[in-house]
Amino acid sequence: MPHLSRPNVIASMKEAVSDGAKALSFIQNLGPRPYKEFIDKARSKLAEIESGLAASLEVLFLCPRPGEAYAKLLKEAEERLVKIYEDVAENSDEANAELARILQ
């Protein structure tokens, strides 16, 4: 390997080794690969959330009377808040924290 005496060749080789070490470190920091079942479950949950959002947006924007659709969504949100409050009303600190989290 007669070209190893050239400084630019050595520098390029050091850079390549450094890049490889950085990539390996990054991969190791990610941790072990998740099980396929966890990935499938996460994808399913994401699809469910996207479907719900798409339906809500469709109701809001494609409804002939969007004001009524919005009022319906507000009513459903209010009912959910009331249910949550009633479920945890025994401990008012928990109820307030949960309501604050939802309202944010």
N, CA, C and O atoms as a Tinker XYZ file with bonds, in Angstrom:
   416  protein
     1  N      0.840000   -1.170000    0.000000    73     2
     2  CA     0.000000    0.000000    0.000000    64     1     3
     3  C      0.896000    1.247000    0.000000    63     2     4     5
     4  O      1.125000    1.868000    1.038000    81     3
     5  N      1.379000    1.583000   -1.157000    73     3     6
     6  CA     2.335000    2.696000   -1.241000    64     5     7
     7  C      1.704000    4.071000   -0.991000    63     6     8     9
     8  O      2.427000    5.019000   -0.686000    81     7
     9  N      0.410000    4.203000   -1.109000    73     7    10
    10  CA    -0.225000    5.520000   -0.961000    64     9    11
    11  C     -0.515000    5.883000    0.490000    63    10    12    13
    12  O     -1.013000    6.975000    0.760000    81    11
    13  N     -0.215000    4.997000    1.420000    73    11    14
    14  CA    -0.466000    5.294000    2.833000    64    13    15
    15  C      0.433000    6.397000    3.371000    63    14    16    17
    16  O      0.176000    6.936000    4.448000    81    15
    17  N      1.444000    6.723000    2.659000    73    15    18
    18  CA     2.329000    7.802000    3.109000    64    17    19
    19  C      1.744000    9.176000    2.808000    63    18    20    21
    20  O      2.236000   10.179000    3.325000    81    19
    21  N      0.720000    9.237000    1.996000    73    19    22
    22  CA     0.090000   10.522000    1.668000    64    21    23
    23  C     -0.840000   10.945000    2.819000    63    22    24    25
    24  O     -1.676000   10.155000    3.257000    81    23
    25  N     -0.699000   12.174000    3.304000    73    23    26
    26  CA    -1.514000   12.639000    4.429000    64    25    27
    27  C     -3.014000   12.674000    4.124000    63    26    28    29
    28  O     -3.829000   12.387000    5.001000    81    27
    29  N     -3.383000   13.023000    2.887000    73    27    30
    30  CA    -4.806000   13.093000    2.566000    64    29    31
    31  C     -5.452000   11.710000    2.552000    63    30    32    33
    32  O     -6.634000   11.583000    2.870000    81    31
    33  N     -4.700000   10.675000    2.189000    73    31    34
    34  CA    -5.230000    9.310000    2.207000    64    33    35
    35  C     -5.455000    8.866000    3.652000    63    34    36    37
    36  O     -6.495000    8.292000    3.973000    81    35
    37  N     -4.493000    9.128000    4.507000    73    35    38
    38  CA    -4.618000    8.759000    5.925000    64    37    39
    39  C     -5.805000    9.496000    6.549000    63    38    40    41
    40  O     -6.582000    8.905000    7.299000    81    39
    41  N     -5.942000   10.785000    6.237000    73    39    42
    42  CA    -7.044000   11.575000    6.797000    64    41    43
    43  C     -8.390000   11.028000    6.332000    63    42    44    45
    44  O     -9.329000   10.939000    7.122000    81    43
    45  N     -8.488000   10.668000    5.077000    73    43    46
    46  CA    -9.740000   10.112000    4.547000    64    45    47
    47  C    -10.064000    8.772000    5.207000    63    46    48    49
    48  O    -11.222000    8.484000    5.510000    81    47
    49  N     -9.040000    7.965000    5.423000    73    47    50
    50  CA    -9.268000    6.670000    6.078000    64    49    51
    51  C     -9.710000    6.854000    7.520000    63    50    52    53
    52  O    -10.595000    6.142000    7.994000    81    51
    53  N     -9.099000    7.811000    8.228000    73    51    54
    54  CA    -9.503000    8.097000    9.621000    64    53    55
    55  C    -10.955000    8.575000    9.659000    63    54    56    57
    56  O    -11.721000    8.178000   10.537000    81    55
    57  N    -11.322000    9.417000    8.717000    73    55    58
    58  CA   -12.698000    9.927000    8.661000    64    57    59
    59  C    -13.696000    8.801000    8.413000    63    58    60    61
    60  O    -14.768000    8.777000    9.018000    81    59
    61  N    -13.351000    7.873000    7.531000    73    59    62
    62  CA   -14.237000    6.744000    7.234000    64    61    63
    63  C    -14.417000    5.869000    8.469000    63    62    64    65
    64  O    -15.528000    5.428000    8.763000    81    63
    65  N    -13.333000    5.619000    9.189000    73    63    66
    66  CA   -13.422000    4.808000   10.412000    64    65    67
    67  C    -14.252000    5.543000   11.460000    63    66    68    69
    68  O    -15.068000    4.928000   12.147000    81    67
    69  N    -14.050000    6.848000   11.586000    73    67    70
    70  CA   -14.803000    7.645000   12.547000    64    69    71
    71  C    -16.295000    7.634000   12.223000    63    70    72    73
    72  O    -17.122000    7.493000   13.124000    81    71
    73  N    -16.645000    7.782000   10.942000    73    71    74
    74  CA   -18.055000    7.750000   10.537000    64    73    75
    75  C    -18.681000    6.401000   10.879000    63    74    76    77
    76  O    -19.816000    6.336000   11.349000    81    75
    77  N    -17.937000    5.335000   10.641000    73    75    78
    78  CA   -18.443000    4.003000   10.958000    64    77    79
    79  C    -18.660000    3.830000   12.452000    63    78    80    81
    80  O    -19.649000    3.233000   12.877000    81    79
    81  N    -17.737000    4.352000   13.247000    73    79    82
    82  CA   -17.866000    4.261000   14.708000    64    81    83
    83  C    -19.060000    5.064000   15.199000    63    82    84    85
    84  O    -19.777000    4.621000   16.096000    81    83
    85  N    -19.282000    6.240000   14.621000    73    83    86
    86  CA   -20.431000    7.066000   15.006000    64    85    87
    87  C    -21.743000    6.361000   14.668000    63    86    88    89
    88  O    -22.681000    6.367000   15.465000    81    87
    89  N    -21.802000    5.759000   13.492000    73    87    90
    90  CA   -23.017000    5.042000   13.087000    64    89    91
    91  C    -23.283000    3.867000   14.018000    63    90    92    93
    92  O    -24.425000    3.638000   14.414000    81    91
    93  N    -22.260000    3.134000   14.364000    73    91    94
    94  CA   -22.421000    1.997000   15.267000    64    93    95
    95  C    -22.879000    2.465000   16.640000    63    94    96    97
    96  O    -23.749000    1.842000   17.248000    81    95
    97  N    -22.311000    3.538000   17.126000    73    95    98
    98  CA   -22.710000    4.084000   18.427000    64    97    99
    99  C    -24.175000    4.501000   18.410000    63    98   100   101
   100  O    -24.912000    4.237000   19.360000    81    99
   101  N    -24.593000    5.150000   17.336000    73    99   102
   102  CA   -25.988000    5.579000   17.207000    64   101   103
   103  C    -26.928000    4.374000   17.221000    63   102   104   105
   104  O    -27.948000    4.383000   17.910000    81   103
   105  N    -26.583000    3.353000   16.467000    73   103   106
   106  CA   -27.420000    2.143000   16.402000    64   105   107
   107  C    -27.494000    1.477000   17.770000    63   106   108   109
   108  O    -28.559000    1.016000   18.179000    81   107
   109  N    -26.375000    1.424000   18.474000    73   107   110
   110  CA   -26.375000    0.821000   19.805000    64   109   111
   111  C    -27.215000    1.624000   20.786000    63   110   112   113
   112  O    -27.864000    1.050000   21.660000    81   111
   113  N    -27.209000    2.953000   20.650000    73   111   114
   114  CA   -28.027000    3.798000   21.538000    64   113   115
   115  C    -29.521000    3.601000   21.306000    63   114   116   117
   116  O    -30.320000    3.822000   22.216000    81   115
   117  N    -29.903000    3.192000   20.109000    73   115   118
   118  CA   -31.317000    2.932000   19.835000    64   117   119
   119  C    -31.834000    1.753000   20.637000    63   118   120   121
   120  O    -33.031000    1.663000   20.912000    81   119
   121  N    -30.949000    0.858000   21.012000    73   119   122
   122  CA   -31.351000   -0.311000   21.782000    64   121   123
   123  C    -31.759000   -1.452000   20.877000    63   122   124   125
   124  O    -31.623000   -1.378000   19.655000    81   123
   125  N    -32.264000   -2.516000   21.497000    73   123   126
   126  CA   -32.637000   -3.693000   20.702000    64   125   127
   127  C    -33.843000   -3.399000   19.813000    63   126   128   129
   128  O    -34.637000   -2.498000   20.087000    81   127
   129  N    -33.956000   -4.172000   18.757000    73   127   130
   130  CA   -35.102000   -4.021000   17.862000    64   129   131
   131  C    -36.378000   -4.420000   18.594000    63   130   132   133
   132  O    -36.378000   -5.377000   19.368000    81   131
   133  N    -37.457000   -3.695000   18.355000    73   131   134
   134  CA   -38.729000   -4.095000   18.987000    64   133   135
   135  C    -39.281000   -5.352000   18.323000    63   134   136   137
   136  O    -38.976000   -5.652000   17.169000    81   135
   137  N    -40.093000   -6.069000   19.070000    73   135   138
   138  CA   -40.733000   -7.262000   18.525000    64   137   139
   139  C    -41.731000   -6.856000   17.452000    63   138   140   141
   140  O    -42.322000   -5.778000   17.524000    81   139
   141  N    -41.920000   -7.714000   16.462000    73   139   142
   142  CA   -42.841000   -7.453000   15.358000    64   141   143
   143  C    -44.254000   -7.201000   15.877000    63   142   144   145
   144  O    -44.982000   -6.373000   15.329000    81   143
   145  N    -44.644000   -7.920000   16.941000    73   143   146
   146  CA   -45.989000   -7.750000   17.489000    64   145   147
   147  C    -46.197000   -6.323000   18.001000    63   146   148   149
   148  O    -47.274000   -5.752000   17.830000    81   147
   149  N    -45.158000   -5.742000   18.635000    73   147   150
   150  CA   -45.261000   -4.368000   19.137000    64   149   151
   151  C    -45.397000   -3.379000   17.990000    63   150   152   153
   152  O    -46.161000   -2.417000   18.068000    81   151
   153  N    -44.647000   -3.627000   16.927000    73   151   154
   154  CA   -44.728000   -2.748000   15.757000    64   153   155
   155  C    -46.112000   -2.827000   15.126000    63   154   156   157
   156  O    -46.699000   -1.803000   14.776000    81   155
   157  N    -46.633000   -4.043000   14.982000    73   155   158
   158  CA   -47.966000   -4.220000   14.406000    64   157   159
   159  C    -49.026000   -3.542000   15.269000    63   158   160   161
   160  O    -49.943000   -2.910000   14.745000    81   159
   161  N    -48.902000   -3.671000   16.585000    73   159   162
   162  CA   -49.868000   -3.059000   17.499000    64   161   163
   163  C    -49.814000   -1.534000   17.397000    63   162   164   165
   164  O    -50.850000   -0.870000   17.392000    81   163
   165  N    -48.603000   -0.988000   17.317000    73   163   166
   166  CA   -48.443000    0.460000   17.192000    64   165   167
   167  C    -49.013000    0.969000   15.873000    63   166   168   169
   168  O    -49.665000    2.012000   15.835000    81   167
   169  N    -48.767000    0.232000   14.793000    73   167   170
   170  CA   -49.317000    0.636000   13.494000    64   169   171
   171  C    -50.839000    0.591000   13.511000    63   170   172   173
   172  O    -51.500000    1.457000   12.939000    81   171
   173  N    -51.384000   -0.410000   14.162000    73   171   174
   174  CA   -52.836000   -0.533000   14.256000    64   173   175
   175  C    -53.422000    0.651000   15.032000    63   174   176   177
   176  O    -54.431000    1.228000   14.628000    81   175
   177  N    -52.784000    1.003000   16.141000    73   175   178
   178  CA   -53.257000    2.128000   16.953000    64   177   179
   179  C    -53.158000    3.433000   16.164000    63   178   180   181
   180  O    -54.065000    4.263000   16.229000    81   179
   181  N    -52.065000    3.623000   15.420000    73   179   182
   182  CA   -51.928000    4.824000   14.595000    64   181   183
   183  C    -53.015000    4.894000   13.528000    63   182   184   185
   184  O    -53.570000    5.963000   13.272000    81   183
   185  N    -53.315000    3.760000   12.910000    73   183   186
   186  CA   -54.375000    3.730000   11.897000    64   185   187
   187  C    -55.720000    4.080000   12.515000    63   186   188   189
   188  O    -56.527000    4.784000   11.908000    81   187
   189  N    -55.956000    3.585000   13.728000    73   187   190
   190  CA   -57.212000    3.884000   14.431000    64   189   191
   191  C    -57.319000    5.380000   14.729000    63   190   192   193
   192  O    -58.374000    5.984000   14.537000    81   191
   193  N    -56.226000    5.966000   15.196000    73   191   194
   194  CA   -56.220000    7.403000   15.505000    64   193   195
   195  C    -56.431000    8.221000   14.233000    63   194   196   197
   196  O    -57.219000    9.167000   14.224000    81   195
   197  N    -55.728000    7.859000   13.163000    73   195   198
   198  CA   -55.874000    8.579000   11.900000    64   197   199
   199  C    -57.292000    8.480000   11.364000    63   198   200   201
   200  O    -57.824000    9.447000   10.818000    81   199
   201  N    -57.895000    7.325000   11.517000    73   199   202
   202  CA   -59.264000    7.137000   11.055000    64   201   203
   203  C    -60.221000    8.045000   11.816000    63   202   204   205
   204  O    -61.104000    8.670000   11.229000    81   203
   205  N    -60.031000    8.106000   13.134000    73   203   206
   206  CA   -60.875000    8.977000   13.951000    64   205   207
   207  C    -60.702000   10.437000   13.592000    63   206   208   209
   208  O    -61.676000   11.185000   13.511000    81   207
   209  N    -59.462000   10.844000   13.376000    73   207   210
   210  CA   -59.210000   12.234000   12.993000    64   209   211
   211  C    -59.794000   12.554000   11.626000    63   210   212   213
   212  O    -60.371000   13.621000   11.418000    81   211
   213  N    -59.638000   11.622000   10.703000    73   211   214
   214  CA   -60.188000   11.844000    9.367000    64   213   215
   215  C    -61.705000   11.990000    9.424000    63   214   216   217
   216  O    -62.282000   12.841000    8.748000    81   215
   217  N    -62.344000   11.152000   10.236000    73   215   218
   218  CA   -63.805000   11.230000   10.367000    64   217   219
   219  C    -64.216000   12.568000   10.978000    63   218   220   221
   220  O    -65.182000   13.184000   10.527000    81   219
   221  N    -63.495000   13.019000   11.995000    73   219   222
   222  CA   -63.819000   14.303000   12.630000    64   221   223
   223  C    -63.643000   15.457000   11.656000    63   222   224   225
   224  O    -64.479000   16.357000   11.589000    81   223
   225  N    -62.548000   15.425000   10.900000    73   223   226
   226  CA   -62.312000   16.495000    9.927000    64   225   227
   227  C    -63.361000   16.478000    8.827000    63   226   228   229
   228  O    -63.810000   17.527000    8.367000    81   227
   229  N    -63.746000   15.283000    8.411000    73   227   230
   230  CA   -64.772000   15.166000    7.375000    64   229   231
   231  C    -66.082000   15.766000    7.862000    63   230   232   233
   232  O    -66.754000   16.491000    7.128000    81   231
   233  N    -66.440000   15.461000    9.099000    73   231   234
   234  CA   -67.682000   16.001000    9.658000    64   233   235
   235  C    -67.613000   17.518000    9.717000    63   234   236   237
   236  O    -68.583000   18.206000    9.401000    81   235
   237  N    -66.456000   18.037000   10.125000    73   235   238
   238  CA   -66.333000   19.492000   10.270000    64   237   239
   239  C    -66.351000   20.228000    8.938000    63   238   240   241
   240  O    -66.980000   21.281000    8.822000    81   239
   241  N    -65.672000   19.689000    7.935000    73   239   242
   242  CA   -65.476000   20.445000    6.711000    64   241   243
   243  C    -66.374000   20.043000    5.550000    63   242   244   245
   244  O    -66.582000   20.836000    4.631000    81   243
   245  N    -66.904000   18.842000    5.573000    73   243   246
   246  CA   -67.719000   18.403000    4.459000    64   245   247
   247  C    -69.216000   18.391000    4.787000    63   246   248   249
   248  O    -70.053000   18.147000    3.918000    81   247
   249  N    -69.524000   18.652000    6.021000    73   247   250
   250  CA   -70.931000   18.679000    6.435000    64   249   251
   251  C    -71.603000   19.922000    5.848000    63   250   252   253
   252  O    -71.005000   20.998000    5.829000    81   251
   253  N    -72.852000   19.777000    5.367000    73   251   254
   254  CA   -73.533000   20.946000    4.814000    64   253   255
   255  C    -73.731000   22.056000    5.851000    63   254   256   257
   256  O    -73.804000   23.236000    5.506000    81   255
   257  N    -73.815000   21.663000    7.113000    73   255   258
   258  CA   -73.979000   22.654000    8.186000    64   257   259
   259  C    -72.859000   22.434000    9.205000    63   258   260   261
   260  O    -73.062000   21.757000   10.213000    81   259
   261  N    -71.693000   22.998000    8.948000    73   259   262
   262  CA   -70.566000   22.747000    9.830000    64   261   263
   263  C    -70.790000   23.231000   11.257000    63   262   264   265
   264  O    -70.206000   22.681000   12.190000    81   263
   265  N    -71.609000   24.230000   11.439000    73   263   266
   266  CA   -71.895000   24.717000   12.791000    64   265   267
   267  C    -72.528000   23.633000   13.646000    63   266   268   269
   268  O    -72.204000   23.498000   14.825000    81   267
   269  N    -73.434000   22.859000   13.052000    73   267   270
   270  CA   -74.081000   21.767000   13.782000    64   269   271
   271  C    -73.080000   20.660000   14.095000    63   270   272   273
   272  O    -73.107000   20.086000   15.184000    81   271
   273  N    -72.203000   20.359000   13.151000    73   271   274
   274  CA   -71.193000   19.325000   13.375000    64   273   275
   275  C    -70.240000   19.747000   14.494000    63   274   276   277
   276  O    -69.865000   18.936000   15.341000    81   275
   277  N    -69.860000   21.007000   14.486000    73   275   278
   278  CA   -68.971000   21.514000   15.524000    64   277   279
   279  C    -69.659000   21.468000   16.885000    63   278   280   281
   280  O    -69.043000   21.104000   17.887000    81   279
   281  N    -70.920000   21.833000   16.914000    73   279   282
   282  CA   -71.677000   21.787000   18.166000    64   281   283
   283  C    -71.762000   20.349000   18.680000    63   282   284   285
   284  O    -71.672000   20.110000   19.884000    81   283
   285  N    -71.934000   19.399000   17.770000    73   283   286
   286  CA   -71.987000   17.991000   18.161000    64   285   287
   287  C    -70.649000   17.545000   18.753000    63   286   288   289
   288  O    -70.620000   16.866000   19.779000    81   287
   289  N    -69.545000   17.924000   18.109000    73   287   290
   290  CA   -68.228000   17.570000   18.635000    64   289   291
   291  C    -67.991000   18.190000   20.010000    63   290   292   293
   292  O    -67.433000   17.545000   20.898000    81   291
   293  N    -68.412000   19.435000   20.182000    73   291   294
   294  CA   -68.274000   20.079000   21.492000    64   293   295
   295  C    -69.098000   19.364000   22.549000    63   294   296   297
   296  O    -68.642000   19.182000   23.678000    81   295
   297  N    -70.303000   18.960000   22.190000    73   295   298
   298  CA   -71.164000   18.240000   23.123000    64   297   299
   299  C    -70.538000   16.911000   23.533000    63   298   300   301
   300  O    -70.566000   16.543000   24.707000    81   299
   301  N    -69.967000   16.184000   22.549000    73   299   302
   302  CA   -69.306000   14.921000   22.861000    64   301   303
   303  C    -68.106000   15.138000   23.777000    63   302   304   305
   304  O    -67.878000   14.355000   24.698000    81   303
   305  N    -67.339000   16.195000   23.528000    73   303   306
   306  CA   -66.189000   16.504000   24.377000    64   305   307
   307  C    -66.646000   16.845000   25.792000    63   306   308   309
   308  O    -66.029000   16.426000   26.771000    81   307
   309  N    -67.727000   17.604000   25.887000    73   307   310
   310  CA   -68.264000   17.952000   27.199000    64   309   311
   311  C    -68.703000   16.701000   27.952000    63   310   312   313
   312  O    -68.438000   16.564000   29.146000    81   311
   313  N    -69.378000   15.785000   27.248000    73   311   314
   314  CA   -69.816000   14.548000   27.889000    64   313   315
   315  C    -68.634000   13.716000   28.370000    63   314   316   317
   316  O    -68.690000   13.113000   29.443000    81   315
   317  N    -67.565000   13.682000   27.579000    73   315   318
   318  CA   -66.366000   12.945000   27.996000    64   317   319
   319  C    -65.758000   13.572000   29.240000    63   318   320   321
   320  O    -65.348000   12.862000   30.158000    81   319
   321  N    -65.696000   14.908000   29.276000    73   319   322
   322  CA   -65.143000   15.591000   30.438000    64   321   323
   323  C    -65.971000   15.321000   31.688000    63   322   324   325
   324  O    -65.418000   15.085000   32.762000    81   323
   325  N    -67.279000   15.354000   31.553000    73   323   326
   326  CA   -68.154000   15.078000   32.683000    64   325   327
   327  C    -67.946000   13.647000   33.176000    63   326   328   329
   328  O    -67.878000   13.410000   34.382000    81   327
   329  N    -67.846000   12.695000   32.251000    73   327   330
   330  CA   -67.635000   11.298000   32.639000    64   329   331
   331  C    -66.309000   11.130000   33.374000    63   330   332   333
   332  O    -66.241000   10.446000   34.395000    81   331
   333  N    -65.264000   11.752000   32.855000    73   331   334
   334  CA   -63.958000   11.661000   33.513000    64   333   335
   335  C    -64.037000   12.256000   34.902000    63   334   336   337
   336  O    -63.515000   11.686000   35.860000    81   335
   337  N    -64.681000   13.389000   35.013000    73   335   338
   338  CA   -64.797000   14.037000   36.316000    64   337   339
   339  C    -65.568000   13.155000   37.288000    63   338   340   341
   340  O    -65.176000   13.012000   38.446000    81   339
   341  N    -66.657000   12.569000   36.824000    73   339   342
   342  CA   -67.449000   11.704000   37.698000    64   341   343
   343  C    -66.674000   10.452000   38.100000    63   342   344   345
   344  O    -66.803000    9.974000   39.227000    81   343
   345  N    -65.863000    9.916000   37.172000    73   343   346
   346  CA   -65.088000    8.705000   37.459000    64   345   347
   347  C    -64.046000    8.925000   38.541000    63   346   348   349
   348  O    -63.754000    8.016000   39.317000    81   347
   349  N    -63.483000   10.125000   38.599000    73   347   350
   350  CA   -62.420000   10.381000   39.565000    64   349   351
   351  C    -62.802000   11.445000   40.585000    63   350   352   353
   352  O    -61.928000   12.047000   41.208000    81   351
   353  N    -64.074000   11.678000   40.757000    73   351   354
   354  CA   -64.535000   12.734000   41.653000    64   353   355
   355  C    -64.184000   12.452000   43.109000    63   354   356   357
   356  O    -64.153000   13.376000   43.923000    81   355
   357  N    -63.920000   11.204000   43.448000    73   355   358
   358  CA   -63.585000   10.865000   44.819000    64   357   359
   359  C    -62.305000   11.569000   45.261000    63   358   360   361
   360  O    -62.163000   11.936000   46.427000    81   359
   361  N    -61.401000   11.751000   44.351000    73   359   362
   362  CA   -60.148000   12.424000   44.659000    64   361   363
   363  C    -60.071000   13.671000   43.787000    63   362   364   365
   364  O    -59.711000   13.579000   42.613000    81   363
   365  N    -60.400000   14.818000   44.335000    73   363   366
   366  CA   -60.528000   16.038000   43.534000    64   365   367
   367  C    -59.207000   16.463000   42.899000    63   366   368   369
   368  O    -59.222000   17.062000   41.823000    81   367
   369  N    -58.072000   16.177000   43.520000    73   367   370
   370  CA   -56.794000   16.533000   42.909000    64   369   371
   371  C    -56.589000   15.776000   41.607000    63   370   372   373
   372  O    -56.120000   16.341000   40.618000    81   371
   373  N    -56.942000   14.489000   41.611000    73   371   374
   374  CA   -56.814000   13.697000   40.386000    64   373   375
   375  C    -57.766000   14.221000   39.313000    63   374   376   377
   376  O    -57.392000   14.328000   38.145000    81   375
   377  N    -58.980000   14.542000   39.706000    73   375   378
   378  CA   -59.961000   15.035000   38.742000    64   377   379
   379  C    -59.493000   16.335000   38.121000    63   378   380   381
   380  O    -59.595000   16.509000   36.906000    81   379
   381  N    -58.984000   17.247000   38.923000    73   379   382
   382  CA   -58.511000   18.532000   38.404000    64   381   383
   383  C    -57.308000   18.344000   37.470000    63   382   384   385
   384  O    -57.216000   18.998000   36.431000    81   383
   385  N    -56.403000   17.460000   37.842000    73   383   386
   386  CA   -55.236000   17.223000   37.001000    64   385   387
   387  C    -55.643000   16.634000   35.661000    63   386   388   389
   388  O    -55.139000   17.043000   34.614000    81   387
   389  N    -56.556000   15.672000   35.697000    73   387   390
   390  CA   -57.011000   15.033000   34.449000    64   389   391
   391  C    -57.740000   16.032000   33.563000    63   390   392   393
   392  O    -57.525000   16.057000   32.352000    81   391
   393  N    -58.600000   16.853000   34.155000    73   391   394
   394  CA   -59.320000   17.851000   33.374000    64   393   395
   395  C    -58.357000   18.890000   32.790000    63   394   396   397
   396  O    -58.502000   19.298000   31.638000    81   395
   397  N    -57.394000   19.305000   33.574000    73   395   398
   398  CA   -56.412000   20.273000   33.076000    64   397   399
   399  C    -55.621000   19.685000   31.923000    63   398   400   401
   400  O    -55.343000   20.378000   30.944000    81   399
   401  N    -55.254000   18.407000   32.026000    73   399   402
   402  CA   -54.503000   17.756000   30.957000    64   401   403
   403  C    -55.326000   17.725000   29.684000    63   402   404   405
   404  O    -54.799000   18.001000   28.606000    81   403
   405  N    -56.592000   17.400000   29.780000    73   403   406
   406  CA   -57.453000   17.295000   28.602000    64   405   407
   407  C    -57.712000   18.676000   27.986000    63   406   408   409
   408  O    -57.737000   18.820000   26.764000    81   407
   409  N    -57.900000   19.667000   28.823000    73   407   410
   410  CA   -58.207000   21.004000   28.313000    64   409   411
   411  C    -57.002000   21.673000   27.664000    63   410   412   413
   412  O    -57.163000   22.637000   26.915000    81   411
   413  N    -55.813000   21.183000   27.935000    73   411   414
   414  CA   -54.624000   21.786000   27.313000    64   413   415
   415  C    -54.524000   21.313000   25.944000    63   414   416
   416  O    -53.597000   21.690000   25.227000    81   415
